[in-house]
Amino acid sequence: MGVDRAHVGLIERGEQNATLLTIWSLSEALGIRPQALFEESEHSENARES
């Protein structure tokens, strides 16, 4: 099962919430563990400080 690009765009813009199934599918496609989608990166931390 895949995740439609339009759906991902809606999630990225905060216009729609991701379900657990969507989070699982995205993490599988990216080859990462689901919790990695919620970890803050150094880049996002620096952006908030600006």
KAFEN-V292041 format. One line per field, one symbol per residue. phi: phi as a letter, one per 30 degrees, with the letter a starting at -180 (. if undefined). A space follows every 50 residues. Layout:
# KAFEN-V292041
phi: ???
This chain:
# KAFEN-V292041
phi: .ccdeddddddddidbddddddddddddddibdedddcddcddddddddd
